[in-house]
Amino acid sequence: MSTKIDKIDRLSELSAAKDDERGVSLWTEAFRRLRRNPAAITGAVILLLFVIVAILGPILAPFTPTDPSGIREGVVKSGQGIIPGPTGDHWLGYDHQGRDFFSRMLVGARQTLLVGVISTLIGLTIGALIGGVAGAAAGLGGRVGRWIDVVLMRIVDMLLALPSLLLAVSIAALLGASLTTVMIAVGMVSVPVFARLLRGSMLAQAGGDYVLAATSLGVKRNTIALTHILPNSLAPVIVQATLTLATAIIEAAALSFLGLGNPDSAIPEWGVMLADAQPYLGIRPGLAIWPAAAIIVTALGFTLLGEALREALDPKLRK
């Protein structure tokens, strides 16, 4: 009798210990793990600082980023190899056109963030549309569904067959040098990644028990695909979008470095600033070091947060 009572008490303790875990959604549970992950906290802090600088950059900038005051005052003579370094008023010195470099770094953060976010949204929107249609068509079955899936995936395979940077350069060269071109080119590079990922996730979810239950209840297949399978397949796509932001910033900087970005160098953007600094590396290496370091640190923040989010959402990688 006492043994049965002990077992009942033990079951009650286990049930009470798990009361706090009941009813917790996947995202809530993932957020709890993210708060305990040092890499996630580090990435979040970096991104928070980056966003604050991008939003408040024009307000925080001590000088007008397009004003060539150094040339006007005669302290900058880039043709003679004279580009002053940091001073009390100009913390990072001047650039080759006599503009305050610290102000340009602050204001350039907004353009860099804008390029990364919009290009990622372009790739996510088009890729999710292709992958969602292909995944739904493959999951619905039937001859028409299989043909739709095959055609869309062959288009995606054609995009994947080209190296990403070569594809971006080709698109940028066809459309002409501009900031909008950079966003479109970088966004199109990530389209096949999002399409493949969402399609594969939807096909994996199509074999779930909840799909079988909904089918047995007479729910239409189109409704199951849109209201059940698709929402449950978005978690890996969102994680990939976080990681893609990091590569988008680097690829946008690479296109600007190659001269395919904004042709107006007066508008500060880290990739353009890095390209403009190349002829003056022997005189002022800081003109290249600061924007390069900013791009690397920002990409690192997105990568740390994205990897931590992937671990938090993936049952096989949960700690």
Secondary structure as the mmCIF struct_conf table of DSSP 4:
data_model
#
loop_
_struct_conf.conf_type_id
_struct_conf.id
_struct_conf.beg_label_comp_id
_struct_conf.beg_label_asym_id
_struct_conf.beg_label_seq_id
_struct_conf.end_label_comp_id
_struct_conf.end_label_asym_id
_struct_conf.end_label_seq_id
HELX_RH_AL_P HELX_RH_AL_P1 SER A 2 ALA A 17
TURN_TY1_P TURN_TY1_P1 LYS A 18 LYS A 18
HELX_RH_3T_P HELX_RH_3T_P1 ASP A 19 GLU A 21
TURN_TY1_P TURN_TY1_P2 ARG A 22 GLY A 23
HELX_RH_AL_P HELX_RH_AL_P2 LEU A 26 ARG A 35
TURN_TY1_P TURN_TY1_P3 ARG A 36 ARG A 36
HELX_RH_AL_P HELX_RH_AL_P3 PRO A 38 LEU A 60
BEND BEND1 PRO A 62 PHE A 63
TURN_TY1_P TURN_TY1_P4 PRO A 65 THR A 66
HELX_RH_AL_P HELX_RH_AL_P4 SER A 69 GLU A 73
TURN_TY1_P TURN_TY1_P5 GLY A 74 GLY A 74
STRN STRN1 LYS A 77 LYS A 77
HELX_RH_3T_P HELX_RH_3T_P2 SER A 78 GLN A 80
TURN_TY1_P TURN_TY1_P6 GLY A 81 GLY A 81
STRN STRN2 ILE A 82 ILE A 82
BEND BEND2 GLY A 88 HIS A 90
TURN_TY1_P TURN_TY1_P7 TRP A 91 LEU A 92
STRN STRN3 TYR A 94 TYR A 94
TURN_TY1_P TURN_TY1_P8 HIS A 96 GLN A 97
BEND BEND3 GLY A 98 GLY A 98
STRN STRN4 ASP A 100 ASP A 100
HELX_RH_AL_P HELX_RH_AL_P5 PHE A 101 LEU A 140
HELX_RH_AL_P HELX_RH_AL_P6 GLY A 142 ALA A 161
BEND BEND4 LEU A 162 LEU A 162
HELX_RH_AL_P HELX_RH_AL_P7 SER A 164 LEU A 175
BEND BEND5 ALA A 177 SER A 178
HELX_RH_AL_P HELX_RH_AL_P8 LEU A 179 GLN A 205
TURN_TY1_P TURN_TY1_P9 ALA A 206 GLY A 207
BEND BEND6 GLY A 208 GLY A 208
HELX_RH_AL_P HELX_RH_AL_P9 ASP A 209 SER A 216
TURN_TY1_P TURN_TY1_P10 LEU A 217 GLY A 218
HELX_RH_AL_P HELX_RH_AL_P10 ARG A 221 ILE A 224
HELX_RH_PI_P HELX_RH_PI_P1 ALA A 225 ILE A 229
HELX_RH_AL_P HELX_RH_AL_P11 LEU A 230 ASN A 232
TURN_TY1_P TURN_TY1_P11 SER A 233 SER A 233
HELX_RH_AL_P HELX_RH_AL_P12 ALA A 235 PHE A 257
TURN_TY1_P TURN_TY1_P12 LEU A 258 GLY A 259
BEND BEND7 GLY A 261 GLY A 261
BEND BEND8 PRO A 263 PRO A 263
TURN_TY1_P TURN_TY1_P13 SER A 265 ALA A 266
BEND BEND9 ILE A 267 ILE A 267
HELX_RH_AL_P HELX_RH_AL_P13 TRP A 270 ASP A 276
TURN_TY1_P TURN_TY1_P14 ALA A 277 ALA A 277
HELX_RH_3T_P HELX_RH_3T_P3 GLN A 278 TYR A 280
TURN_TY1_P TURN_TY1_P15 LEU A 281 ILE A 283
TURN_TY1_P TURN_TY1_P16 PRO A 285 PRO A 285
HELX_RH_AL_P HELX_RH_AL_P14 GLY A 286 LEU A 313
HELX_RH_3T_P HELX_RH_3T_P4 PRO A 315 LEU A 317
#
